[in-house]
């Protein structure tokens, strides 16, 4: 006998603001929502309630979050706020008293409780047991994923409130991280981006304790974790790496081809005085560190971010930063003007730099770095590089991808076409023969400050080692 079931699943809208770390939290919440039978609404019109995952890092991000909350409230009347800004409910309630619930970052349970209260779940087992992929719901395309290894931070950088918002660092056991990576790779992920507030401090809070993975024991230490991830045969990319001495060993893994030769290391400044006032490490040692890394791994791509116009920054300090950039010739640079963050210690610092001076310094820094970037990018013309395809371009036969030196969302792209090839270089691939997520070899033909342009030579066969990992770890 067939049972008639009424099927009217509740729909939840979702707005995810902020950094990749917040994106990982969003994925966890979405996975749980689907597991409990809720559907995800693509528009406000269809949503019974809206969850806003906020960012509270700097003042413009707070404003962006508050206006997203206002917009969602106006459209649906039922809004649940989570994420970084959720750690400061008074800021939210002051502006938007009609918000239904506020939870802090990483509080998937709190968000789910609020959703269930606001719109009780559909009890229909046919809709509440929606099959999920082995890794839950991912907001990133299937071929890359963020792997969050820790939450919180043990530093006290004077411009940052993350430690106040998210607390001291709490790391995940290495086994847990590795099993997640294993499932992701088994499900088709080809690139893993390792993230935390301070990735190189991973495991400090656990005293690097061991945990089980594939029948063996792995220490919660970045070197051990990166080694194991490298064995999976996928692209492994390191983000937010603080320049501790043990990073040399991570760079050795890069030189051995185990993980991508890419290091995202936020240096923030180069003037010893400003670094001290920011409470950042490495004053006076940054150039030596970079030289050493490049000696270990000459093809290393270094990405960094800098703040200009920090309180007390004189023209002399700024010149030190420019001199450093000229010497260091970093591959990718992000720069921001200093922006006050409520509750950050630097907010009380003297020597505020006027806005127009900040902007002028930012423009000078970017001009210098663009020249360096262009030189470095042009040096790649004529070489053959591996590129992971993220998307199709508008024109048929055109593809958009990234090299091993480009992280999604923050670095440049490689625009490539199928076509006639120079004699002896390879064979032309017919248009349509490359899919999103494929890794291809590309002949670089042109370059600008950020992007490369070239022709696809061939598709690189994809052979992750995941099925072999058990055998490998049992072998010793
Ligand atoms: S390392 Fe500094 S900037 Fe980064 S999260 Fe920690 S306190 Fe903030």
Boltz pocket constraint, residues with backbone or C-beta under 6 A from the ligand:
constraints:
  - pocket:
      binder: B
      contacts: [[A, 153], [A, 154], [A, 155], [A, 156], [A, 157], [A, 160], [A, 161], [A, 162], [A, 163], [A, 197], [A, 198]]
      max_distance: 6.0
